[in-house]
Amino acid sequence: MYMLTQTFNISLPNDLVKKADLVAKKEYRNRSELIKEALRTYLFNKLSWEELFVYGKRMGKKMGISSEQDIFEKLNNYRDGR
């Protein structure tokens, strides 16, 4: 099975291209492979954080937390054993 791909152009500052090329050369890759991995990593991290925030908001709502002050009060109450 083959993977469908799409080619597109992007413009980057020269210094960023030079740095990317140095890393690619050290890792025996080409520019395209390096950018693909960077984008995959970025998207994974971005989506993971978004999922975490959604979960946090849902749990906060269940716990009656609507502000940072509520969080600090709950933490202090927990620490004080209340």
C-alpha positions as CSV (number, residue, x, y, z in Angstrom):
1,M,0.0,0.0,0.0
2,Y,1.3,3.5,-0.8
3,M,0.7,6.7,1.1
4,L,-1.0,9.6,-0.7
5,T,1.0,12.8,-0.5
6,Q,0.5,16.4,-1.5
7,T,3.3,18.8,-2.5
8,F,3.0,22.4,-1.4
9,N,5.4,25.4,-1.1
10,I,6.2,27.3,2.0
11,S,8.5,30.2,2.6
12,L,10.8,30.2,5.6
13,P,13.5,32.7,6.8
14,N,16.9,31.8,5.5
15,D,18.4,31.2,8.9
16,L,15.6,28.7,9.7
17,V,16.3,26.8,6.5
18,K,20.0,26.7,7.2
19,K,19.4,25.3,10.7
20,A,16.9,22.7,9.4
21,D,19.4,21.7,6.7
22,L,22.2,21.2,9.3
23,V,20.0,19.0,11.4
24,A,18.8,17.1,8.4
25,K,22.4,16.5,7.3
26,K,23.4,15.3,10.8
27,E,20.5,12.9,10.9
28,Y,21.0,11.7,7.3
29,R,17.6,12.9,6.2
30,N,16.3,15.2,3.6
31,R,14.5,18.5,4.3
32,S,11.1,17.0,3.5
33,E,11.5,14.2,6.1
34,L,12.7,16.6,8.7
35,I,9.7,19.0,8.2
36,K,7.2,16.0,8.1
37,E,8.5,14.8,11.5
38,A,8.5,18.3,13.0
39,L,4.9,18.9,11.8
40,R,3.8,15.5,13.2
41,T,5.4,16.2,16.5
42,Y,3.9,19.7,16.7
43,L,0.4,18.4,15.9
44,F,0.6,15.5,18.3
45,N,1.7,17.9,21.1
46,K,-0.9,20.5,20.2
47,L,-3.7,18.0,20.1
48,S,-2.6,16.3,23.3
49,W,-2.6,19.7,25.2
50,E,-6.0,20.6,23.7
51,E,-7.4,17.2,24.9
52,L,-5.9,17.8,28.3
53,F,-7.5,21.3,28.6
54,V,-10.9,19.9,27.5
55,Y,-10.6,17.2,30.2
56,G,-9.5,19.8,32.8
57,K,-12.5,22.1,32.0
58,R,-14.9,19.2,32.2
59,M,-13.5,18.1,35.5
60,G,-13.4,21.7,36.8
61,K,-17.0,22.1,36.0
62,K,-17.9,18.8,37.8
63,M,-16.0,20.1,40.9
64,G,-17.6,23.5,40.8
65,I,-14.4,25.3,39.8
66,S,-14.9,28.4,37.8
67,S,-11.8,30.5,38.6
68,E,-8.2,30.2,39.6
69,Q,-9.2,31.3,43.1
70,D,-11.5,28.3,43.3
71,I,-8.5,26.1,42.5
72,F,-6.3,27.7,45.2
73,E,-9.1,27.3,47.8
74,K,-9.6,23.6,47.0
75,L,-5.8,23.0,47.1
76,N,-5.6,24.8,50.5
77,N,-8.6,22.9,51.9
78,Y,-7.0,19.7,50.7
79,R,-3.7,20.6,52.3
80,D,-5.4,21.6,55.5
81,G,-7.3,18.3,55.6
82,R,-10.7,19.8,55.2
